[in-house]
């Protein structure tokens, strides 16, 4: 439903997809631009653009709760809550920069 309402802020729960779509982060070019693909609970795969640095251990997250808006076919994310698989690791909240 986020795609049907561009510009409106949504919170989306998804899983990271690194199998068919690689993540891209080059801090030398832009340290506040991280892109990846995630599949929501409906099975829809979407490109996500996070306006911040790539979170530590991002690849290990089980579930992502992302806040942001749809714009030009991409989910522009400004906050990520990462659900970690280990009971010994706390969940992490990462907030991006203002764009």
C-alpha positions in Angstrom: 0.0 0.0 0.0 3.0 2.3 0.4 3.5 2.2 -3.4 -0.1 3.5 -3.9 0.5 6.5 -1.6 3.9 8.1 -2.6 5.2 10.6 -0.1 3.1 9.3 2.8 5.2 7.8 5.7 4.8 4.1 6.3 6.3 1.5 8.6 7.1 -1.8 6.8 8.3 -5.1 8.2 10.5 -7.1 5.8 13.3 -9.5 5.4 16.6 -8.6 3.8 17.2 -10.2 0.4 20.8 -10.6 -0.5 20.5 -13.8 -2.6 19.4 -12.2 -5.9 20.1 -8.5 -5.1 23.3 -7.2 -3.6 23.6 -4.5 -1.1 25.5 -1.3 -2.1 27.4 0.9 0.3 30.5 3.0 -0.7 31.4 5.3 2.2 34.1 6.9 0.1 31.5 8.1 -2.4 28.7 8.9 0.0 28.7 7.7 3.6 25.0 8.4 4.0 23.7 6.3 1.1 23.1 2.6 1.6 20.9 0.6 -0.8 19.6 -3.0 -0.4 16.5 -5.1 -1.3 14.0 -6.4 1.2 10.9 -8.6 0.8 7.8 -7.5 2.8 5.4 -9.9 4.5 3.3 -10.0 1.3 6.3 -11.3 -0.6 6.9 -8.0 -2.5 10.5 -7.3 -3.2 11.5 -3.6 -3.0 14.6 -1.6 -3.4 15.3 0.4 -0.2 17.5 3.5 0.0 18.6 4.3 3.5 19.9 7.8 4.2 22.6 6.8 6.6 25.6 4.6 7.2 25.3 0.8 6.7 24.5 -0.6 10.2 27.0 -3.0 11.8 26.0 -6.7 11.4 23.2 -5.7 9.0 23.5 -8.9 7.0 22.7 -10.9 10.2 19.4 -9.3 10.9 16.4 -11.6 10.9 13.7 -9.0 10.4 13.7 -5.3 9.5 11.1 -2.7 10.6 11.7 0.3 8.4 10.1 3.7 8.4 10.0 5.8 5.3 8.2 6.8 2.1 7.9 5.5 -1.4 9.4 7.8 -4.0 10.1 7.0 -7.7 9.7 3.2 -7.2 12.1 3.1 -4.2 11.4 3.0 -0.5 13.3 5.9 1.0 14.0 4.8 4.5 15.0 7.1 7.4 14.8 4.6 10.3 15.6 0.9 10.6 14.9 -1.4 13.6 16.9 -4.6 13.1 15.7 -7.8 14.8 18.8 -9.8 15.6 18.8 -13.6 15.6 20.7 -14.2 18.8 19.2 -13.9 22.2 22.6 -12.5 23.3 22.4 -9.5 20.9 20.1 -6.6 21.5 18.0 -5.3 18.7 19.4 -2.2 17.0 17.7 1.0 16.0 19.5 3.0 13.3 18.3 6.5 12.3 19.4 8.1 9.0 20.2 11.6 8.2 17.6 14.1 7.1 17.4 14.3 3.3 
